[in-house]
Amino acid sequence: MNRIAVGLLSAAVGGSLLLSAGTASAERTALSVRVDSVNPNPVVVENGRDTGVTIEVRTTEATRVELRLKPVSDRFRAQDVREPKIMHEGDLWRFSTSFDENDFEGRWLAIANAYDKDGRKVTDQVNFSVKQEQREKAETRLSSFRAGPQPVRKGRWVYFTGRLQVDDDRRWQGVEDEEVAIYFRSNDSNTWKWVASGDTERKGRFNARARALRSGEYRAVFEGNDELDESASRSAWVRVWRR
């Protein structure tokens, strides 16, 4: 769960929340509480983004209300939270929070405890559910990757060019303003090491350069983001010769 209000609302993965508030209420003949709604239900978290949730609780004779949001799982314990975002209008108590990708996916309980001025307590609870939904990322590719000159003298520059493209309704379009990294692996190694980076420009073209130190192969790598999938180019081998 993300922090709200002044940044003090937080929970570990699947942790439960305790939200509390206090104010005077009108005189009533009996203390009562009812969790009126959880909106939305189910709570759908898309692609790691925060999803706001509002829980409404109706009471009579209550001077204080606590709301606990607890996943239906024995693996997680309750955590108390201070200064939640709360609105109180007569018998209506409205609690606001949010869920994110770190929260438990499955059934949750919203448990409301209401107290009167003498400390007496009544409880009500309802079920709701949380669903983690990952949006499918767009496919990308690194095309036309080249490294040169070939061969090159040790200590001189090796230049890299290529293009980052995205599959847009079965048509490959250039992607601008994204970083592409260049990695190198020498002939006697199994490890790829970063040597340079370049930003894509118009139609997805990028340029970069690195010093030639030894013979080996290079490749371009795009690490992806929230909307675009990662991709890697074919390898380009460059021979380095000494003086």
C-alpha positions in Angstrom: 0.0 0.0 0.0 1.2 3.5 -0.8 1.3 6.3 1.8 -1.5 8.8 1.7 -2.4 12.1 3.5 1.0 13.4 4.7 2.8 10.2 3.6 2.2 8.1 6.7 0.0 5.3 5.3 2.1 2.3 4.5 2.0 -1.5 4.8 4.4 -4.3 3.9 3.4 -6.9 1.3 0.0 -8.1 2.3 0.2 -6.3 5.6 -3.0 -5.1 7.2 -3.9 -1.5 8.1 -5.3 0.2 11.1 -7.0 3.5 10.4 -8.4 5.5 13.3 -10.1 8.8 13.9 -12.0 10.5 16.8 -14.7 13.2 17.0 -17.8 13.9 18.9 -21.1 12.5 17.5 -24.7 13.3 18.2 -26.5 11.5 21.0 -28.0 8.2 20.0 -29.8 5.5 21.9 -27.6 2.6 20.9 -24.0 2.2 19.6 -23.8 0.5 16.2 -21.5 0.2 13.2 -21.8 -1.0 9.6 -19.2 -1.2 6.8 -21.4 0.3 4.1 -19.1 -0.1 1.0 -15.7 -0.8 -0.3 -15.2 1.0 -3.6 -14.0 -0.3 -6.0 -14.5 -3.9 -5.3 -12.5 -5.8 -6.6 -9.5 -3.5 -6.2 -7.6 -3.9 -9.5 -3.9 -2.8 -9.5 -2.8 -2.4 -13.1 0.8 -2.6 -14.1 2.2 -1.5 -10.7 0.2 1.7 -10.5 -1.6 2.8 -7.3 -5.3 2.2 -7.1 -7.3 4.4 -4.8 -9.9 2.8 -2.5 -12.6 4.4 -0.4 -14.3 2.6 2.5 -17.5 4.0 4.0 -18.6 3.1 7.5 -21.9 4.2 9.1 -22.4 4.4 12.8 -24.7 5.7 15.6 -23.5 6.9 19.0 -19.8 6.6 18.0 -17.1 9.0 19.1 -14.3 7.0 17.5 -13.9 4.6 14.6 -11.1 2.3 13.7 -10.8 0.5 10.3 -8.5 -2.4 9.8 -7.8 -3.8 6.3 -6.5 -7.3 6.7 -5.7 -9.9 4.0 -7.3 -13.3 4.6 -4.0 -15.1 5.2 -2.2 -16.2 8.3 1.2 -15.2 6.8 0.6 -11.5 7.4 0.2 -9.6 10.7 -1.5 -6.3 11.4 0.3 -3.0 11.3 -1.0 0.2 12.9 -1.0 3.3 10.8 -1.2 6.9 11.9 -2.8 10.0 10.3 -4.9 8.3 7.6 -7.1 10.3 5.3 -10.5 10.4 6.8 -13.7 12.4 6.3 -16.4 12.4 9.0 -19.9 13.7 8.2 -22.4 12.9 10.9 -22.9 9.2 11.1 -20.7 8.6 8.0 -17.0 7.9 8.3 -15.1 7.8 4.9 -11.6 6.2 4.8 -9.3 6.6 1.8 -6.2 4.6 1.0 -4.5 2.9 -2.0 -3.1 -0.4 -3.1 -0.1 -1.1 -5.2 1.9 -4.0 -6.6 3.4 -4.9 -3.2 0.0 -5.7 -1.7 -1.4 -9.2 -1.2 -3.5 -10.5 -4.1 -6.6 -12.3 -2.9 -9.4 -11.8 -0.3 -9.2 -9.1 2.3 -11.4 -8.0 5.2 -12.5 -4.5 6.1 -13.0 -4.6 9.9 -14.6 -1.6 11.5 -14.5 -1.0 15.3 -16.7 1.8 16.7 -16.4 3.2 20.2 -18.7 5.4 22.2 -17.8 8.0 24.9 -17.7 5.3 27.6 -15.3 3.1 25.6 -17.8 0.4 24.6 -17.1 -1.2 21.3 -19.0 -2.8 18.4 -17.6 -4.4 15.3 -18.6 -5.1 11.7 -16.7 -6.5 8.7 -17.0 -7.2 5.0 -15.0 -9.1 2.4 -13.4 -7.5 -0.6 -10.7 -8.7 -3.0 -7.5 -7.3 -4.6 -6.3 -8.3 -8.0 -2.9 -7.6 -9.4 -3.2 -7.2 -13.2 -0.1 -6.7 -15.4 -0.7 -5.0 -18.7 1.0 -6.6 -21.6 4.0 -4.6 -22.8 4.6 -3.7 -26.4 7.2 -5.8 -28.2 10.4 -4.0 -29.2 13.4 -4.9 -31.4 16.9 -3.4 -32.0 17.5 -3.6 -35.7 20.3 -2.6 -38.1 22.9 -2.8 -35.3 26.5 -2.1 -36.6 29.9 -1.7 -35.0 33.0 -0.4 -36.8 35.4 0.2 -38.3 36.4 -3.4 -38.8 39.3 -4.0 -38.0 40.3 -1.2 -35.6 43.6 -0.3 -34.0 43.7 -0.6 -30.2 42.9 2.7 -28.4 40.8 4.0 -31.3 37.1 4.5 -31.3 34.5 1.9 -32.1 31.3 3.5 -33.4 27.8 1.9 -33.0 24.6 2.6 -34.8 21.2 1.0 -34.8 17.5 1.5 -34.4 15.0 0.9 -31.6 11.5 0.0 -32.9 8.2 -1.0 -31.4 5.5 -3.2 -32.8 2.6 -0.8 -33.4 -0.3 -2.9 -34.6 2.0 -5.2 -36.6 4.0 -2.2 -38.0 7.5 -1.5 -36.7 7.8 2.2 -35.6 10.8 4.0 -34.3 10.9 4.9 -30.6 12.4 8.2 -29.6 13.9 9.4 -26.3 14.9 6.0 -24.9 18.4 4.9 -23.7 20.1 2.0 -25.5 23.2 0.4 -23.8 26.1 -1.2 -25.5 27.7 -4.3 -24.0 31.0 -6.0 -24.9 32.3 -9.5 -24.5 35.9 -10.4 -25.3 36.9 -13.7 -27.0 38.2 -15.2 -23.8 35.2 -14.3 -21.6 31.6 -15.3 -21.0 30.7 -12.0 -19.3 29.1 -9.0 -21.0 30.3 -5.6 -19.8 28.7 -2.2 -20.3 30.9 0.1 -22.4 28.6 2.9 -23.7 25.1 4.2 -24.0 23.1 6.3 -26.5 19.7 7.9 -26.7 17.3 7.2 -29.5 16.4 10.1 -31.8 14.1 10.5 -34.7 12.7 7.2 -36.0 14.5 5.4 -33.2 18.0 5.8 -34.4 20.9 5.8 -31.9 24.6 6.3 -31.9 27.4 5.6 -29.4 31.1 4.9 -29.2 33.7 3.2 -27.0 37.4 2.7 -27.0 38.7 -0.4 -28.7 40.8 -2.4 -26.2 40.6 -6.0 -27.4 38.9 -8.2 -30.0 35.4 -9.4 -29.2 31.7 -8.9 -29.9 29.3 -6.0 -29.1 25.5 -5.9 -28.7 22.9 -3.3 -28.0 20.4 -3.7 -25.2 17.2 -1.9 -24.4 16.1 -2.6 -20.8 12.4 -1.7 -21.4 10.0 0.3 -19.2 6.4 0.2 -18.0 5.0 0.1 -21.5 7.8 -1.3 -23.7 9.3 -4.8 -23.4 13.1 -5.3 -23.3 15.1 -6.4 -26.3 18.7 -7.1 -27.5 20.3 -6.8 -30.9 22.3 -9.4 -32.7 26.1 -9.4 -31.9 28.6 -7.5 -34.0 32.2 -8.8 -33.9 35.2 -6.4 -34.1 38.8 -7.3 -34.4 41.3 -5.1 -32.6 45.0 -5.1 -33.8 48.0 -3.7 -32.0 50.6 -1.4 -33.4 
